[in-house]
Amino acid sequence: MDICSNYQKYSRLKKIQFFLYLAFIFLTLFSFIHCQRNDKIKKNVILITLDTLRADHVSAYEGKYAATPHIDFFAESGIIFQNCYSPIPITLPAHASLFYSQPPHTLKVYNNGQIMPDKISSPSLVSLFARKGYNTAAFVSLGVLKSHFKLNEGFNHYEDNFPEERWYLNAAEINERVLSWLNIHHQEPFFLWIHYSDPHDPYAPPTLPPDFRIKLNGRLHSEFCLQKREIIQCEFELKPGENIIDFESMSDFPVPRDDFRISLNDFEHKENDSLSFIYENLTFYHSGDKQSVFIKQYGRIKIINSGGKTKWTLRFQGNINLFPSEMSEAYKHEVEYLDTQIGKLTDHLRKMNLLEKSTILLVGDHGEGLGEHYSDLGEIYYGHIHYLYTFHTRVPLIIYDTSFSTNHLKIKNPLTIMDIAPSLLKICLLYTSPSPRDRTRSRMPSSA
């Protein structure tokens, strides 16, 4: 009984210490911000979430894995938090924690695919801005954030449409939608959420060249980039007699091995009584009513057409299996592509005079494992969701506002993405401009 009682007292003490510690961080930071803001203009808010971006791949942080000069611009002119963490390495619950400033176990949202509860003890950050007269808009790039999952509370506009062949949008596509909206709404106070997911699997920036080709009777029929994991549909015109369809990986194995280089998932083809098939170097795998085809480097289908000319349709979702060195390099290319698109967004904001009129916050929702450890099955692990290593939870957090008279302020105190909502409220909604006499008495705390 004494042990339990002592433990409970210890737990309460640790909680009190933790909240006092957080209070110290925010009082220090926002006392500083309060001294810097000298206007009563309602600032726009641009929240940019960088899905699956590790802090160590932003060059303003460690700077050794990828080059991100456009993200670095905001860090060099703003405040960079060096030890920000996500409470969960999963997209939907991480964003829910950000918007509601509550941990996943309180919100009862633990995974993608779950629907936000109807009743939550606190309002969404966005709804608070909406109540203050801000026009609120969101542009999301992953299907797991569609409005169906109810993360859209408080948004006047929530754009979550995706092309038929993909469940994601690249950063250039998101920028196109954002800029179209800004052209109409830039003159009114707004809260804008931009969600980029390019570092997210599949690691495939749109600039990637084709990695897979299909030939029909010795002639090139089509080329695709399987690394993008798009749904592909091909139509072939078959002549009477024998037809040969060749599948070929356009990139060799980095090292000789027996693994499959290509997988064609949800493999479906048009049935026809006049056609018979012979498969060479194709391995079929069946799961329920679905089938996948695996290819090492080359594969072939011989189709014997006993009728006249006929059209034959093949449909699949492609995937090329990358090896460790390729995976890390592909992730890096994704990050650098994202950075380029953030640069294009920044240029447009500058042309529209919105950089000076906006508080801009960039933050990752979680990180990514890039082969640093093995899974429970003994395989090299890539991705997130299943583990809580630092590279899954440590994320970049940068706040930019031209009202701050500082450049590249670094804050080392640890915090989480749940601290973002109260921070933005403090900066943008709860601030009242000090009187001239108050300004003369205000000084930036030395501890900041």
Residue, then its C-alpha position, 0 to 999 in steps of 0.5 A: m500500500d505504501i509503495c502504491s501511495n508513494y508511486q501515486k504521489y510521485s506521478r502527480l509530482k512529475k505531472i506538475q513538474f511537466f506542466l510547469y516546464l511547458a508553462f516556462i517554455f511558452l511564457t519565455l517564447f511568447s513574452f519574447i513574441h509579445c515584445q516584437r509585435n507592434d501592430k493590430i493587423k489581423k495576421n493570416v495563418i499558413l499552417i504547412t504540415l510536412d507529412t513523413l518528414r524527418a527533422d534530420h533531412v532538413s538542412a537547417y537542422e543536422g543538414k547532412y542528408a538532404a538539401t532544403p534551402h527553401i525550408d531553411f529560408f523560414a528557419e533562418s528568418g524565424i524560430i526553429f525548434q530543435n526538439c519537437y516530437s509527434p505523439i504518434p507516427i501515423t498521419l490521421p491521429a497525429h494531425a488530430s493531436l495537432f488540431y485539438s492539442q490532445p493525445p491520441h488516447t484522449l481523442k480515441v483516434y489511434n490509426n488511419g481509417q478511424i473516424m473522429p468522434d462526434k464529441i470532443s472536449s475542446p474545439s478544433l484550432v481551426s474552428l477558433f480561427a473561424r469564430k474570429g472571422y478568418n476564412t478557413a481552407a484546407f488542401v490535403s494530399l493523402g486519402v487518409l485525411k479525406s473529410h469522411f474522417k471528420l478532421n474538417e471541423g471549422f473549415n469553410h473549404y476542405e479540398d480532398n479530391f484525388p485522381e482515380e489512379r492515385w490516393y495521393l497528390n504531389a506537391a505541385e498539384i497541391n500548389e496549383r489548388v492552393l494558389s487558385w484559392l489564394n488568387i480569390h481569397h488573399q485580401e481577406p484574413f485567412f487560416l490556410w492548411i497546406h498538407y504536403s506528403d511527398p516524403h511519404d511512401p511511395y518515394a516517387p517525385p513526379t520527375l522520376p523517369p519510367d522504370f518499366r516497359i511493356k512490348l507487344n510482339g517485339r514493339l514498344h507498347s508503353e512505359f510506366c514508373l511503377q515506383k509511383r504505385e499508380i493504377i495502370q490500364c493497358e489495351f492491346e490489339l491482338k492479331p489472330g494467332e500468337n501474340i507475345i507481351d513482354f514485361e521488363s524492368m528498366s533498372d537492373f538489380p543493384v546486386p545479384r539476388d533472387d528477390f522479385r524486382i517487380s510486383l503487379n498487384d490486383f492483376e486483372h485482364k479481360e476474359n475472352d473464350s477465343l484466347s488462351f494464355i501461356y505464362e513465362n517467368l511470372t509468379f502468381y500469388h492469390s489472396g481471396d479474389k485478388q491476384s498479384v504477379f511477381i517478376k524478377q527482371y523479365g516476364r512474358i505472356k504468350i496469347i494464342n488468339s483463335g479468333g479475329k483481331t480483338k482488343w484485350t485489356l490488362r489492369f494492375q497497380g504496379n510496384i518496383n521493389l527498391f533495395p536499401s540504398e535505393m530507398s534512402e536515396a529515393y526518400k532524399h529525392e522526395v524531400e528535395y522535390l518537396d523543398t523545391q515546391i515550397g520554394k515555388l509557393t514562397d515565391h507566389l506568397r512573396k509576389m502577393n505580399l503575403l509573407e509580411k502579412s502571415t504567420i507561417l508555421l511548418v511542421g512534420d506530423h511524424g518521421e520515417g524509418l529508413g532501414e536503421h533497424y529491423s522489424d520483429l520478423g528480422e527484416i530491414y524496416y522502412g516506414h512508420i506506424h509500428y515503432l517509436y524510435t526517434f527518427h519516427t517521432r522527431v519532426p521539424l517545427i519552424i515559425y516564421d513571422t516578419s513581426f519577430s525581430t530575430n533571425h534563426l532563433k533556436i529553441k532546444n527545449p523539447l515540446t510536441i506538436m500538441d503545443i502548436a494550437p495554443s502557440l498559434l492562438k497566443i500569437c494570432l488571436l490572444y495578442t493585443s498590441p501593447s501601449p507605447r508606455d508598455r512597449t518601453r517597459s517590455r524587454m525580451p527575457s534573457s532566457a529566450 
